[in-house]
């Protein structure tokens, strides 16, 4: 299993290069390739200690409801069922994904208490000697619901009178330093719209994207003779998982050991610490190894997707293609809980208005709670969908002006030394050179004036 990495053009910024790099442009073997192709790589499910018990969840059958009652009688009578965990068994019954970087509040129960906020939310964890017994026990848990109105649209969730999704926040949006959204204010966009030759406004929408790893989310927890817990996990972030699991168990960090590093497909979603804490509690309460792994239905239904986003972009544009103002209103669907989406929304704001030098920028980036499955990290989350919208906007402006889309980008591309909308000075931009090289390699003809442009200067513009 080898990869040939595309060769880099070292002629650009040659004076800034003092390297003898040899990897790019060469054939490179992956460090884990031999283990994969010979079958020697060990995944968490290859761990099968004696006495292994299995954990399965009883999950919410409602999008939004109060829990009026939970009857475990039939479930406990299933042969092989060892224990059924409820919220009362979890030492700190709240996920803590961003607590260690000072972002709160913690807002998602490990096991539901008195309310469910999305379809598939875990309510009870059934631990049994076989997987079949755990599944049957989970199916026999009886939950009585009092249905509540649900909201699934980000703008409807922010409207007056919308059902309150998450009481831990008290409103259907995340608060950023006292503000209802993450904001950018740079220059005067309203003045730019008044002075522009053209004003273009379009809406962009994405749906949640399921990550669909080949290996579903899971772990095996093994109690140790010294009182520690050894956690075999497919987490993408071993120390992050260790720290957050310890916070939930209210135990010292050194009482846990994470064995990971081998992930059968993880694109961000396996950063969420959603299986390890409850499996640890089950292992402690039964004093035996416990396995908790999603089936394919669970992976598709309740694992974190990429957040759905709705983006409105309004641009003030001159006849020659210069963009003098950009206004962006972004709604990011966090689902019922925050997880990593407040951070993703901040990343989205930091990426605006794209890699372009625009003198007037206004942006409101909302992190919104709805009764959908909680969203979280996935491959450049916060930036990927924004890029789709921003570059689609550039193409549509080019068509409206009957202008070459690469020339439009070269004209507006940020240069080294430009002040970006969040008041950071751009450096090492290289966007101009990348566009020029892409045009050359694709046979896209550019006039001489555009071929002479540089990221190091604004001369000639």
N, C-alpha and C positions, 0 to 999 in steps of 0.2 A: 504494500500500500504506500505509494509514493505520490508526491505532488510536484508539478513544475509551477513555480511561482513566476508571474509575469515580470519581465525585466523592467527595471526602472530607468528612466531617462536621467542620467547624471549630468547632462549638459546644463540643465537649469540650476541656477544658484550655485554654480561650480565653485565660486569663491568662498561659499559658506561650508563646503564639504571638506572634512578632514577624516575620511573613513576608508576602511578597506573591507567593507561588508561583502560577504560572499554568498549569503543565503538566497537573497532575491535574484531570480534568474537561473537558479540551479535546481536540481532534483533533490528533494528532501524526504527522508523517510520519517513517518510519524513515530514518536517514541513508544506508543502503545500498539503499533501495527502488528508486531510479531505475536504478542499475546492474544490479540483479537483473532487472527487468522488460524492460530493453532488451538484455540479454545482454552487457553490457560488463563485468560483474564477472569478474575473473580468478581462477580456482581453480588449485590447484597442478597439476592434470592438463592445464590449458591450456598449460603450459610444455613445449615440445617442441624442445629444442636438437639441433643436428646430432650424429650419432653416439651417440644415446641408447641405452644398454644397459638391460636389464631384469633385475631380481632376483626370484627366487622361492625359497621355503623348502621344504626337505624337513623334514617334521614328524613327531613321534613318533606311532607307531601304538599306543602303550600308555599306560595311565594311570600305571603305576609300574613301572619296570624298570631294570636295569643295562644299559649299552651294552657289549656284548661285542666289537663290531667294526663298523667303517664302511668299506664298499668303494665307492670313487668311480670305479672303472675304466670301467664302462659309461656313467656320467654324463659323464665327461670326453671320451668318444668321440662324444658327440652333436654334430653339426655346428652351429657357432655358439656353443657354450659357451666362454666366455672364462676363467672362473675359478670355483672352488668354495671358499667360505670355511668354515673350521671354527673352533672355539673358539680354536685356536692363533693365528689371525690377528687377534684382537681385542685391542688393547693392554691394556685393563682389562676383562676379560670378566665384569663384574658390573654390573647396573643399579643406579643410585644415586638412587632417587626422593626419599628423605628425608634424604640425606647432608648437604645444605646447611643443614638445620635441626637437625643433630646427632642424628638418629634412625637407629639401625642395629640389627643389622649389615646390610650389603648382602648379599642372599641369593638373587639370581636371575641365573643366567648368561644372557648375551646369546645364546650358542649353547651347547647342552648339552655337558658335558664327559664324564662317565662314567655319568650317570644321567639319566633323565627322570622327571618328577614329575606330569605331567598330559597328557592326550590332546591332541596338537597342539603340544607344546612344540617350538620350532625347534632343529634339529640342524645342518643345513648350509644355506648360502645359495649358490644357483647363479646366476651372472651370465652372461648371454648376449646376443647381438646382437639377438635378437627375443624377444618374450614367449613364443611357441610353443616356441622352443628352450630357454628357461629352465624352462618347465613340464615339458618332456620330460626335461631333465637332472635336475630335482628328483625326478621319478618313477622315474628309473633309479638313484638312490642306494640302496645296499643296506645295511641296518642289521640287525645280529644282536642280539637282546635276551635277557636273562635275567630272566624275569618276577618281580616282587615283589608281595606282597600289598598291596592298595590299601585306603584308608579314605575314605569319602564322607560320613559323618555326624559332626557336630561333637562330640556327646557320646561317640560311639564313639572318636573321635580322641583324646579326653582320658582314656579308660579305660586302666587298667593293661594292659600287653601290646600296645597298639595299634602298628601299623607306624609307624616313624619316617618322617615325610614329608620334613622339611627339616633336613638335617644342619648347615646354617649356624646354626641356632638351637639344635639339640641336644634339642629337645622340640617337641611339637605345639602350642605356644602362644607368643605374644609375651610378653616380660618387660617389665613397666613398673616402673622404679625398684626392681628387686629383687622385685617381686610378680608372681604368676602371672596377674594380671588388673588391669584398672583398677577401683579400689574407691571406694566411698563409705560412710562410717560417720558417722551423724548421729543423736544421741539413742539410744534403746534400743527397737529394734523388737520384741524378744521380750516386753518388758514391755507394749508396746502391744497385742500379740496377746492377752496374758493379760487385759487390761482391756477389750478391745473387746466390743461386743454381737454383732458379726458378723465372721467372717473369710472372705474370698473369695479364691480362687486359681484362675487360669486360665492356659493356655499359648497362645502365639501363634507362628505360623510363616510365614515368607515363603520364596519360591523365588528363585534368581538371576534378575535381570531384564536381558535383553540390550538395549543402548541403540539398536541398529538405525538408525544415521544413514543418510540417503540417500546421502551421499558416504562411501565406506569410508576407513579409515585409510591414509595414504600420504604419500610425499614424492618430490621429485626433487632430487638433489644434483648440482651442477655445479662441477667444479674451475675455479679462476680462474688467470689468468696470474701473479698475484702469490703463488700458493701457498695462498691462502685457499679455503674451500669455501663456496659459496652454496647454502643449503638452502631450497627451496620446500616448505612443509609446511602441512598442515591442522591443526596443533597449536592447542589452545586457549590455550597459554601460551608465547609466543615466547621470552622470556628464560629461563624454566624449562627449556625444551627446549635452548636454546643452552648453558646452564651444565652440564646433565647430559650432553649429548653430548660436550662438551669434557672432562669428567671421565673419560668412558669411552674417548675417543680419546687421553687423556693429552696434550692439546695446549692451548696458551693460548686463553683465551676469544676473544681478538681475531683468531684464525685462522678463526673461523666467522662467517657472516652468515645470519641467519634472515629469510626473506621469508614472512610469514604474515598473519594477521588476517582471512582469509576462510575460514570453516569451513562446509562443507555439512552441518550438523547435528553438534552436539557438546554432550553433556550431562554432561560430566565425564570420559568415557573417553578423549578425545583430549588429556588432560593427560599420560597415560602416554607416556614417551619410548621407544617400542618399535621404530620403523622407522628413525628418523634415524641412530642410531649405526652400524648394520650397513651402511646405504646409503652412509654417508660412507666407511667402510673400503673398500667395493667401489669407490667412485669413486677413491679414492687408489691402490688396487692396480691398477686398469685404466687410470687416467688418462683417464677419459671420464665423461660424465654418466651417472647411474644412476637409474632409477625403481624404487621399491618401493612397491607398493600392494596392499592386501588385496583378494581377490575376495570375493564375498558370502558364500561358505561360510566363509572364514577369519574374516570379520567376526563371523559368528554363532557360530563355534566357539571362537575364541581371543582376541577382543577382550575387554576387562575388562567384566564385568557388574556391576550392583549386587549387593552381597553378600547371600547368603541369611542370614536371622537367625532364631534361636529365642529366645523371650522368655517367662520365667515371671514373673508378677506376683502377689504375695500382699499383700492389703490388710486392715488392721485398721480397722473402720468402726463408728461409733456409730449408734444408732437414728435420730438426726436427720440422718444423712448425713455428718457430719464424719469425714474420713479421718484417723486419728491415727497410722497407721504404714503404711509401704509397703516391701516387700522385692522386689527385682528381680534375677533371674539372667538374664544375656544371653549368648548365644553367637553371635558373628559369624564366618561362614565366609569366611576370607581366601583360600581355595583353596591352591595349592601354595606361593605366595610372598606376601610382605608387601605390596608396592606401597604404596598409600595407606591400606590397611585399618587398620593400627594407629592412624593419626590419626582415621579414621572412628569407631573404637571409643571413642577418647577423647571425640570429639564426642558420641557416644551417652551416655556417662557424664555429661558436662557438662549434658545436657538433662534428666536425671532429677532429681526424680520427675515431670517435666512442669511445666506452669505453675500449680502448686498449692502451697499452704503446708501442708506435712505435717511435724509436729514430730519424727517418728522415721523415718529412712530408712536402708536398707541395700541396697547394690548391688554385685554382682560382674559385671563386663563383660569377657568373654573374647574375645580375638582368636585364632582357631583355624586351624591349618593342616590341610588335607585334600588329597586328590588330585584336586580339581576345578580348573577354569580359574581363575587368579588373579582376584580381584575388585578393584575400585578405586573411584575417585570416580564418583558419579552423583547429580546434583540433590539436594543436601541430605543426602548419604550420612551415615549415622550417626544422623540425626534422623528421616528420613521414616518408616522402618519402626517406629521407636520410637513416633512419634506415632500411627501406626495402632494399635499395641498399647495405648498409654496411653488413648487416647480410646475404643477399644472396651471397655477395662476400665471406664471411667467409665459408659458406656451400660449395661453389664451390671450394675454396682452399682445404677444407678438403677432398672433393671427389677426386680432382686431386692428392693429396698426399696419398690417401687411409688411412685417419686418422679420428678418432672419432671427430665429430664436436664440442662436448663439451670439449674434451681435448685440441683441438686447441684454443678454447676460454679461457679456464683456463690458458693455457700457456702464452697467450698474454694479459690477463685481466690487467687493471691498478690496482695498489695497492696504499694504502695511502702513501703519500710522493713522489710519482712519479711526475715529471714535465710534464704537458700536453703540447700539441703543441702550444697553445697560452700562454704558460709560466705562467700558474697557477698551484699551487701545489694541487694535488688531495687529498681529504680527505673525510672520510665517504663513501668510495666507495662501499663496501659490495658486489660487483659483484661476486667475487669468491664464497661467501657463498650462494648467490642466485642460482648460477648454481649448486652447490653441492646439495642444497635442492631440486631443480627441478629434478635433476638426481635421488635422493632418492625417491621422491614421484612418479616418473614415472617408477621406476624399471630399470633405466638405470645404468648399472654397471660401476663404476669407480675404477681404481687401487688405492691401499692404498696411494701411493704418491700423487695422485690428491685429495684424500679425506682429506689429511693433509694440503693442501694448505690454505693460509689465506690472506685476504686483508690487514692485518696489517704488513706483512713481505714478502720479496722476497726470503727468505731462502728456499732452496730445488729446486729452478728453475735451 
